Amino acid sequence: MEYNDQMKNRLKRIEGQIRGVLKMMEEGQDCRDVVSQLSASRTAIDRTMGLIVSENLVECVQKAIEEGEDTKEYVDQAVNLLVKSR
């Protein structure tokens, strides 16, 4: 699978969010604000994982269709991967 710029940019934004959380902690900011930013980072990571899994699934299903294979296994694997990541 090829990881596109959109995926990489998402991770760069998350990296910036995490740096921001560290700065907040170093500055002694309120726990609720820190946890709120950590929650936002986690959500961004979850969405990025979903994007990666869905893009990979599309590639696998298209290839399977071209080769006359059953696509159910690929869908099941993608669902299991997302479920395990939670």
N, CA, C and O of each residue as an XYZ file, in Angstrom:
344
protein
N       0.843     -1.174      0.000
C       0.000      0.000      0.000
C       0.890      1.240      0.000
O       1.935      1.289      0.649
N       0.445      2.216     -0.737
C       1.153      3.485     -0.773
C       0.434      4.474      0.148
O      -0.776      4.670      0.041
N       1.190      5.087      1.046
C       0.617      6.055      1.979
C       0.703      7.436      1.348
O       1.793      7.938      1.074
N      -0.456      8.046      1.120
C      -0.485      9.316      0.397
C      -0.217     10.511      1.313
O      -0.114     10.375      2.532
N      -0.108     11.673      0.692
C       0.209     12.893      1.442
C      -0.870     13.240      2.456
O      -0.566     13.776      3.522
N      -2.122     12.944      2.141
C      -3.214     13.230      3.078
C      -2.999     12.479      4.391
O      -3.171     13.044      5.472
N      -2.627     11.220      4.293
C      -2.388     10.415      5.490
C      -1.197     10.960      6.277
O      -1.249     11.085      7.500
N      -0.141     11.275      5.566
C       1.065     11.791      6.227
C       0.803     13.138      6.870
O       1.294     13.409      7.965
N       0.035     13.985      6.203
C      -0.286     15.297      6.771
C      -1.131     15.171      8.039
O      -0.955     15.937      8.986
N      -2.038     14.213      8.053
C      -2.832     13.980      9.253
C      -1.928     13.643     10.433
O      -2.109     14.154     11.538
N      -0.953     12.775     10.179
C      -0.034     12.394     11.256
C       0.840     13.562     11.697
O       1.170     13.677     12.878
N       1.209     14.411     10.779
C       1.992     15.593     11.147
C       1.173     16.526     12.034
O       1.702     17.112     12.979
N      -0.126     16.665     11.727
C      -0.999     17.489     12.573
C      -1.138     16.874     13.968
O      -1.127     17.586     14.972
N      -1.269     15.555     14.017
C      -1.375     14.865     15.304
C      -0.084     15.055     16.095
O      -0.117     15.284     17.304
N       1.027     14.962     15.422
C       2.321     15.179     16.067
C       2.360     16.577     16.701
O       2.838     16.745     17.823
N       1.855     17.563     15.976
C       1.788     18.917     16.504
C       0.861     19.012     17.705
O       1.152     19.720     18.668
N      -0.262     18.290     17.643
C      -1.190     18.279     18.777
C      -0.513     17.710     20.023
O      -0.661     18.247     21.120
N       0.218     16.636     19.844
C       0.890     15.996     20.975
C       1.961     16.917     21.555
O       2.114     17.009     22.773
N       2.698     17.594     20.685
C       3.670     18.577     21.174
C       2.968     19.673     21.983
O       3.473     20.122     23.011
N       1.810     20.089     21.505
C       1.032     21.092     22.216
C       0.588     20.601     23.584
O       0.589     21.366     24.549
N       0.209     19.336     23.677
C      -0.194     18.761     24.959
C       0.999     18.746     25.916
O       0.860     19.083     27.092
N       2.154     18.360     25.415
C       3.350     18.368     26.261
C       3.645     19.765     26.785
O       3.999     19.938     27.952
N       3.498     20.755     25.922
C       3.735     22.139     26.334
C       2.733     22.551     27.409
O       3.090     23.208     28.387
N       1.465     22.152     27.214
C       0.442     22.462     28.209
C       0.803     21.855     29.564
O       0.637     22.493     30.604
N       1.295     20.625     29.541
C       1.671     19.948     30.779
C       2.849     20.661     31.440
O       2.867     20.850     32.656
N       3.826     21.051     30.635
C       4.998     21.754     31.164
C       4.611     23.095     31.776
O       5.235     23.556     32.732
N       3.582     23.711     31.218
C       3.097     24.994     31.731
C       2.139     24.834     32.908
O       1.697     25.817     33.503
N       1.824     23.578     33.237
C       0.937     23.311     34.372
C      -0.508     23.672     34.123
O      -1.227     24.034     35.054
N      -0.949     23.577     32.873
C      -2.334     23.927     32.565
C      -3.303     22.929     33.177
O      -2.924     21.832     33.587
N      -4.536     23.331     33.225
C      -5.598     22.560     33.859
C      -5.725     21.157     33.275
O      -5.638     20.960     32.063
N      -5.929     20.199     34.156
C      -6.077     18.783     33.786
C      -7.157     18.587     32.729
O      -6.968     17.820     31.785
N      -8.277     19.269     32.879
C      -9.390     19.098     31.932
C      -8.992     19.517     30.524
O      -9.381     18.882     29.543
N      -8.215     20.592     30.432
C      -7.766     21.054     29.121
C      -6.790     20.065     28.489
O      -6.849     19.799     27.288
N      -5.896     19.529     29.310
C      -4.927     18.542     28.813
C      -5.651     17.298     28.326
O      -5.378     16.802     27.233
N      -6.568     16.800     29.131
C      -7.310     15.596     28.758
C      -8.153     15.851     27.517
O      -8.286     14.966     26.671
N      -8.717     17.026     27.395
C      -9.506     17.373     26.209
C      -8.644     17.314     24.953
O      -9.078     16.801     23.922
N      -7.437     17.833     25.040
C      -6.536     17.808     23.880
C      -6.051     16.390     23.584
O      -5.892     16.018     22.422
N      -5.818     15.606     24.623
C      -5.442     14.200     24.409
C      -6.578     13.437     23.736
O      -6.339     12.600     22.865
N      -7.801     13.724     24.137
C      -8.964     13.086     23.527
C      -9.073     13.458     22.046
O      -9.373     12.612     21.204
N      -8.827     14.721     21.745
C      -8.857     15.164     20.345
C      -7.771     14.464     19.538
O      -7.989     14.108     18.380
N      -6.610     14.267     20.139
C      -5.514     13.574     19.459
C      -5.876     12.120     19.197
O      -5.608     11.582     18.122
N      -6.488     11.493     20.194
C      -6.891     10.094     20.031
C      -7.927      9.958     18.914
O      -7.862      9.029     18.110
N      -8.871     10.878     18.871
C      -9.884     10.861     17.814
C      -9.225     11.013     16.446
O      -9.594     10.325     15.495
N      -8.258     11.909     16.351
C      -7.552     12.116     15.083
C      -6.791     10.861     14.675
O      -6.750     10.517     13.494
N      -6.189     10.177     15.641
C      -5.485      8.925     15.347
C      -6.477      7.874     14.871
O      -6.218      7.182     13.886
N      -7.600      7.745     15.554
C      -8.623      6.767     15.152
C      -9.102      7.028     13.725
O      -9.259      6.096     12.937
N      -9.329      8.280     13.404
C      -9.792      8.610     12.048
C      -8.720      8.318     11.005
O      -9.028      7.874      9.899
N      -7.480      8.563     11.353
C      -6.377      8.270     10.424
C      -6.264      6.770     10.199
O      -6.051      6.323      9.072
N      -6.405      5.997     11.262
C      -6.377      4.541     11.104
C      -7.523      4.087     10.215
O      -7.340      3.224      9.357
N      -8.692      4.655     10.412
C      -9.840      4.305      9.571
C      -9.589      4.625      8.112
O      -9.945      3.845      7.229
N      -8.979      5.766      7.860
C      -8.660      6.156      6.494
C      -7.680      5.173      5.859
O      -7.862      4.757      4.714
N      -6.652      4.810      6.600
C      -5.649      3.878      6.077
C      -6.276      2.521      5.794
O      -6.050      1.940      4.733
N      -7.059      2.014      6.733
C      -7.693      0.710      6.543
C      -8.662      0.759      5.358
O      -8.699     -0.173      4.554
N      -9.436      1.824      5.243
C     -10.410      1.892      4.143
C      -9.719      2.002      2.790
O     -10.151      1.374      1.823
N      -8.654      2.792      2.710
C      -7.912      2.899      1.440
C      -7.309      1.553      1.057
O      -7.342      1.156     -0.107
N      -6.759      0.856      2.047
C      -6.189     -0.458      1.775
C      -7.270     -1.440      1.352
O      -7.061     -2.251      0.450
N      -8.423     -1.365      2.000
C      -9.530     -2.254      1.654
C      -9.965     -2.039      0.209
O     -10.196     -3.003     -0.521
N     -10.076     -0.797     -0.200
C     -10.469     -0.493     -1.579
C      -9.476     -1.127     -2.552
O      -9.875     -1.752     -3.535
N      -8.184     -0.964     -2.275
C      -7.158     -1.554     -3.148
C      -7.297     -3.073     -3.212
O      -7.270     -3.662     -4.292
N      -7.445     -3.696     -2.053
C      -7.532     -5.161     -1.999
C      -8.778     -5.679     -2.708
O      -8.719     -6.675     -3.429
N      -9.903     -5.004     -2.502
C     -11.151     -5.449     -3.127
C     -11.084     -5.274     -4.642
O     -11.510     -6.156     -5.388
N     -10.555     -4.149     -5.094
C     -10.425     -3.950     -6.543
C      -9.551     -5.018     -7.167
O      -9.875     -5.556     -8.226
N      -8.440     -5.326     -6.510
C      -7.534     -6.359     -7.025
C      -8.221     -7.727     -7.028
O      -8.092     -8.487     -7.988
N      -8.951     -8.036     -5.950
C      -9.651     -9.319     -5.862
C     -10.700     -9.454     -6.957
O     -10.848    -10.522     -7.552
N     -11.428     -8.372     -7.224
C     -12.448     -8.404     -8.276
C     -11.791     -8.651     -9.633
O     -12.282     -9.449    -10.432
N     -10.680     -7.961     -9.888
C      -9.960     -8.141    -11.149
C      -9.487     -9.579    -11.329
O      -9.454    -10.096    -12.446
N      -9.122    -10.221    -10.219
C      -8.606    -11.592    -10.271
C      -9.694    -12.634    -10.047
O      -9.408    -13.830     -9.982
N     -10.941    -12.185     -9.928
C     -12.066    -13.101     -9.759
C     -12.121    -13.763     -8.395
O     -12.705    -14.838     -8.258
N     -11.527    -13.147     -7.387
C     -11.520    -13.711     -6.037
C     -12.708    -13.189     -5.234
O     -13.338    -12.194     -5.592
N     -12.993    -13.891     -4.136
C     -14.028    -13.455     -3.200
C     -13.491    -12.293     -2.371
O     -12.340    -12.327     -1.936
N     -14.293    -11.287     -2.151
C     -13.845    -10.093     -1.431
C     -14.209    -10.124      0.049
O     -13.727     -9.290      0.815
N     -15.044    -11.063      0.464
C     -15.518    -11.112      1.847
C     -14.369    -11.186      2.846
O     -14.416    -10.535      3.890
N     -13.360    -11.954      2.543
C     -12.221    -12.110      3.468
C     -11.537    -10.766      3.728
O     -11.146    -10.472      4.858
N     -11.397     -9.962      2.691
C     -10.746     -8.656      2.844
C     -11.582     -7.725      3.726
O     -11.048     -6.992      4.559
N     -12.872     -7.768      3.530
C     -13.761     -6.937      4.345
C     -13.703     -7.388      5.803
O     -13.620     -6.561      6.711
N     -13.748     -8.693      6.021
C     -13.671     -9.220      7.386
C     -12.362     -8.822      8.062
O     -12.358     -8.442      9.233
N     -11.255     -8.908      7.331
C      -9.961     -8.529      7.892
C      -9.926     -7.053      8.263
O      -9.394     -6.687      9.311
N     -10.487     -6.211      7.413
C     -10.501     -4.775      7.694
C     -11.330     -4.466      8.928
O     -10.924     -3.666      9.771
N     -12.497     -5.104      9.035
C     -13.357     -4.889     10.207
C     -12.649     -5.353     11.479
O     -12.668     -4.666     12.500
N     -12.028     -6.521     11.404
C     -11.314     -7.041     12.581
C     -10.162     -6.131     12.976
O      -9.913     -5.926     14.164
N      -9.472     -5.594     12.011
C      -8.356     -4.692     12.299
C      -8.851     -3.436     13.026
O      -8.227     -2.984     13.986
N      -9.958     -2.885     12.571
C     -10.516     -1.710     13.227
C     -11.044     -2.021     14.624
O     -10.879     -1.221     15.545
N     -11.670     -3.167     14.781
C     -12.208     -3.556     16.083
C     -11.078     -3.775     17.081
O     -11.175     -3.349     18.232
N     -10.013     -4.434     16.650
C      -8.875     -4.686     17.536
C      -8.166     -3.407     17.930
O      -7.569     -3.336     19.004
N      -8.221     -2.402     17.080
C      -7.521     -1.164     17.374
C      -8.211     -0.354     18.466
O      -7.621      0.584     19.001
N      -9.431     -0.696     18.801
C     -10.174      0.014     19.855
C      -9.928     -0.691     21.136
O     -10.447     -0.283     22.175
